[in-house]
Amino acid sequence: MLASYTFSKVIDTAPWSTSFIPNSAAEDPNLVQDTLQPNADRALGDANVAHRFVFSGVWDIAYADHASNRVIRTLVGGWSLASITTLQSGRWYSARVNVDLNNDGNRFTDRSPGYGRNTIEGPGLQTVDLRVSKNVRLWHEGTELRFIGEAFNLLNHANFASIQQTPYNYAAATHTFTANSTFGRPLSTLDPRILQVAARITF
């Protein structure tokens, strides 16, 4: 069995401030709000994960591997269980706005009034992966057939990849902000439960 816990804190300015690539769908969210004051974006980094716990274990169920009865040895022996459990806190997001408030041609550099960079914690990650395998000795000594069954995200926990980051919508005609009722809601998820089986011959 192995277990590890990590406590960390990442602080930076927007790390990919490639201001020489304007109006690029890939680069726009990486720019600072004000290129003349990059330190105004100093905050928790996009990669910040405060807490991460990982537990893994392998259990070879070898009680019957050397049983004198071949039928018992074949049915009960050769089993193995392995699992990895991962628990971690959420990443951090900035509160966006639906228009280009600072008039730099890129609305992704704008934050809703009253919010700093990366002040919203997103949902965490919880996943359990399991592997069950069975070894069967074949006709030749040292030759084995292994049947493998694996489940990723065994409990089918909903792990969200992104959330709605816009708390307010700005109306240019009336110069007013209105609350966004979908703020904070999940927009996409990571993989659901995935099952797979395999067979492997070792010789």
Disulfide bonds with the S-S distance in Angstrom:
none
